Amino acid sequence: MTKVVIIGGGPGGYEAALVAAQLGADVTMVDRDGLGGSTVLTDCVPSKTLIATAEAMTIAAGSAELGVVMGDGTAPDGVVGVDLARVNARVKDLARKQSADITNTVDRAGVRVLVGTARLAGRDRVVADLADGGSVDLEADAVLVATGAHPRVLAEAQPDGERILTWTQVYDLEALPERLVVVGSGVTGAEFASAYTALGSHVTLISSRDRLLPGEDADAAEVLENVFRRRGMTVLNNTRAAGVRRVADGVVVTLTDGQTVEGSHCLMAVGSVPNTADLGLAAAGAELDDAGFLRVDRVSRTAARGVYAAGDCTGVLMLASVSAMQGRIAIWHALGDAVAPLDLKTVAANVFTEPEIATVGWTQAAAERGEIDARCLTLPLATNARAKMMGVRDGLVKLFCRPGTGIVVGGVIVAPKASELIFAVSLAVEQRLTVDQLAHSFTVYPSLSGSIAEAARRLHLR
């Protein structure tokens, strides 16, 4: 029987463990913090649970236009309020239950789980240091490293868990921050800035770039930034934080130009650091890049024979879905099953702001750089009948196709629940459907998805 050892119990680790068990391997997983990893316990699941409450607040605040009256009918404070202590209690409870569900699933699959930390002792042996004392030597025909990452911390902005926070610490807050300063305008910063604005905080978002979400579609980011400003958020572009310090009743953020921004709390969202130290990787022959991420190929192999890696510790694309796919691919490859290399051009991603931004495939920026020849069409969501009924004015649908064949190669959706709408475009990209095939598929009238079909119709080639 093939012996598989997995270090880390996040999506890359536990999904790999389930595949390995399904294929008949003897599987041992060593995990430190709880199955599900940071995705379930401190990152994706908690943040999206918080965002679900923020979405309800946004709907309530805008419901007067639809004829709904709550409280005294004055938005936003007179319409609905939030009890952050109850919200965060629900967030943490749901995360624990999700971790428990994963643990039960892994147990039923026959995976042996050791609580502790682990390190490579060569290419075919792992030493697990158990949380309750002692250590275990594990023989391994294949090893998967799926140790994740943790929030990057600046020396000049040390988190204290009370006023200066990382995104893993916000769920201990008992009261809503009155004036929240968010440092970092990437996906994490934008999501929390959006959520806390909806919950009722005054948010100042500090961005070191010339626009919000520099890694996303420019038109989509512009829509979101305009929404943020209209809702009262202060967005400071081309601004970098030099340091954060606590004062008596809050924080002061010092900018590199000498100006200061005062707030009650500060959330640092300035990137992640891979958990790759003290794992014995170099001695086993694995390679790290300059930022400490494990180098892997498209089937998750490291440079060390028999050693694979998945998830945020690889820095490939820091999404739970990608982590899980990397882990599955690693085991399929290691155990000789059918496998297709990871293709990042078919990955659907979402920014859980309000509105959401969902993307898949090639981008307009890539087309403008000449990396692909593609036609592009953009439809504003405001022309969609269902959007009008819902009182939605902000958003767009953008499709990219090849000019000769009409094959769909990418798309962007900015809309409520864009994460659900993008599936149609993702399916078209994965299956190499043409715009005509997409256009000839029925959509419900009225529906937001109707704009996807309309965009495809407008890209028709004779």
Summary of the structure (lengths in Angstrom):
residues: 462
radius of gyration: 23.4
end to end distance: 57.7
largest distance: 71.2
contacts: 1653
relative contact order: 0.12
helix: 34%
strand: 25%
